[in-house]
Amino acid sequence: MDNKARVIAEYKGAYKVKNNKGEFLAKVTGKQMFVASSREDYPAIGDWVIINELGEGQAVIKEILPRKTIIKRKYSNKNDSQIIATNIDVGFVVESIGRDYNLNRFERYFAIMHDGGIKPAIILNKIDLISKEELLVKLSQIENRFPGIDIIATSIMEEKGFSKLKSYIEKDKTYCFLGSSGVGKSSLINKLLGKNIVKTEDISLYSNRGKHITTTRQMYFLPATPAGGDNGGIVIDNPGMREIGMADAGDGVDMFFDKITALSEGCRYGDCTHIHENGCAVLEAVELGKIDRQQYQNYINLKKESEYYKMSELEKKEKDKDFGKFIKKAKKSLKEYGHKN
């Protein structure tokens, strides 16, 4: 019997799907595999799909329904992109106080989420590691850099910020937790669930970072108990990601850096790169302090990266070849210079 279900977990070659009857272990049909032209043609966590129940907890995924929103990243050294999750309402970018705290990394996630139609929000975790005064400085940095984006400061050790996080999550909406390994995503979800379902490990005493253990994407359903202050909601835990490639996020970069995009309309040249041109309104704003210099540099880096991903494979090979020649020539020049001195 065909019916609608949602993908709640991904495994190698199989998926866990859930509908109003329960959970099923499902696979795609041979026809789907045959016609698939990329990884995006396969189901991903968050997808709504049409399944055919086979009995004994088994099912076949026959169709992927249109995706409302999508978040994806570029595979390392590959042209294909990886879908992180679909049909997400809010993406929580989780960073912890310590070595992980980085404003540029926030922007990288935000650009991808803007491109996928997902609302971004920030969870600043492990605030117990710094003083109240230091926390206020961090929060001020974030608010100045990202005005209008919601920030929730949390501490698992001191149980701070969870009432705010709970009230932020609404019934039937889906929230995806994103961030590097060890920032506390799984621990935060366990706290929201009220029990240790997501596996975690102890904090490393050497680095003050949690040891990453999540290996698959998994969807969890929060309890809905109005009397206890729980609104329900759906959350997705993700394996920690060391880097986020700007997969097709050109529009997302422009949308997120809307102030720079608006200023670029005043540039003398329509194809201004905002790097060295005379009459560049963006460079002028940077010099006058109207745009944060670090934010400007991150914008340029993300634009270059997204444009590189958009190039054809042949163009990339030519660019890499030219770069290789440049390095070879530079090494030769350095060697000759060394002999002269």
JOQUI-V211018 format. One record per pair of residues at least 24 apart in sequence whose C-alpha atoms are under 7 Angstrom apart, sorted by sequence separation. I is the first residue (numbers start at 1). J is the second residue. If there is no record, write none. Layout:
BEGIN
i=[I | I]
j=[J | J]
END
This chain:
BEGIN
i=[214 | 215 | 214 | 127 | 183 | 184 | 91 | 127 | 128 | 182 | 183 | 90 | 91 | 92 | 93 | 94 | 95 | 96 | 97 | 121 | 122 | 123 | 124 | 125 | 126 | 127 | 182 | 212 | 89 | 90 | 91 | 92 | 93 | 94 | 95 | 96 | 97 | 120 | 121 | 122 | 123 | 124 | 125 | 126 | 182 | 193 | 88 | 89 | 90 | 91 | 92 | 93 | 94 | 95 | 96 | 97 | 121 | 122 | 123 | 124 | 125 | 126 | 128 | 182 | 192 | 193 | 29 | 90 | 92 | 94 | 123 | 181 | 25 | 26 | 27 | 28 | 29 | 97 | 24 | 25 | 26 | 27 | 28 | 29 | 23 | 24 | 25 | 26 | 27 | 28 | 10 | 24 | 26 | 9 | 7 | 8 | 7 | 8 | 7 | 44 | 46 | 47 | 6 | 7 | 45 | 46 | 47 | 6 | 7 | 39 | 44 | 45 | 46 | 71 | 6 | 38 | 44 | 71 | 5 | 6 | 39 | 40 | 4 | 5 | 4 | 5 | 71 | 4 | 5 | 70 | 3 | 4 | 69 | 2 | 3 | 69 | 2 | 3 | 69 | 2 | 253 | 1 | 2 | 186 | 1 | 185 | 250 | 250 | 249 | 250 | 125 | 248 | 174 | 175 | 176 | 177 | 181 | 246 | 247 | 171 | 172 | 173 | 174 | 175 | 176 | 177 | 178 | 180 | 181 | 246 | 170 | 171 | 172 | 173 | 174 | 175 | 176 | 177 | 179 | 180 | 248 | 169 | 170 | 171 | 172 | 179 | 180 | 247 | 248 | 170 | 166 | 169 | 92 | 94 | 89 | 90 | 91 | 92 | 93 | 94 | 95 | 89 | 90 | 91 | 92 | 93 | 94 | 88 | 89 | 90 | 91 | 92 | 93 | 88 | 91 | 96 | 88 | 95 | 94 | 94 | 112 | 115 | 115 | 112 | 115 | 111 | 114 | 112 | 111 | 114 | 111 | 114 | 111 | 110 | 81 | 73 | 74 | 73 | 74 | 73 | 74 | 73 | 72 | 104 | 10 | 10 | 9 | 9 | 8 | 9 | 8]
j=[238 | 239 | 239 | 153 | 209 | 210 | 118 | 154 | 155 | 209 | 210 | 118 | 119 | 120 | 121 | 122 | 123 | 124 | 125 | 149 | 150 | 151 | 152 | 153 | 154 | 155 | 210 | 240 | 118 | 119 | 120 | 121 | 122 | 123 | 124 | 125 | 126 | 149 | 150 | 151 | 152 | 153 | 154 | 155 | 211 | 222 | 118 | 119 | 120 | 121 | 122 | 123 | 124 | 125 | 126 | 127 | 151 | 152 | 153 | 154 | 155 | 156 | 158 | 212 | 222 | 223 | 60 | 121 | 123 | 125 | 154 | 212 | 57 | 58 | 59 | 60 | 61 | 129 | 57 | 58 | 59 | 60 | 61 | 62 | 57 | 58 | 59 | 60 | 61 | 62 | 45 | 59 | 61 | 45 | 44 | 45 | 45 | 46 | 46 | 83 | 85 | 86 | 46 | 47 | 85 | 86 | 87 | 47 | 48 | 80 | 85 | 86 | 87 | 112 | 48 | 80 | 86 | 113 | 48 | 49 | 82 | 83 | 48 | 49 | 49 | 50 | 116 | 50 | 51 | 116 | 50 | 51 | 116 | 50 | 51 | 117 | 51 | 52 | 118 | 52 | 303 | 52 | 53 | 237 | 53 | 237 | 303 | 306 | 306 | 307 | 183 | 306 | 233 | 234 | 235 | 236 | 240 | 305 | 306 | 231 | 232 | 233 | 234 | 235 | 236 | 237 | 238 | 240 | 241 | 306 | 231 | 232 | 233 | 234 | 235 | 236 | 237 | 238 | 240 | 241 | 309 | 231 | 232 | 233 | 234 | 241 | 242 | 309 | 310 | 233 | 230 | 233 | 175 | 177 | 173 | 174 | 175 | 176 | 177 | 178 | 179 | 174 | 175 | 176 | 177 | 178 | 179 | 174 | 175 | 176 | 177 | 178 | 179 | 175 | 178 | 183 | 176 | 183 | 183 | 185 | 246 | 249 | 251 | 249 | 252 | 249 | 252 | 252 | 252 | 255 | 253 | 256 | 256 | 256 | 247 | 244 | 245 | 245 | 246 | 246 | 247 | 247 | 247 | 298 | 216 | 217 | 217 | 218 | 218 | 219 | 219]
END
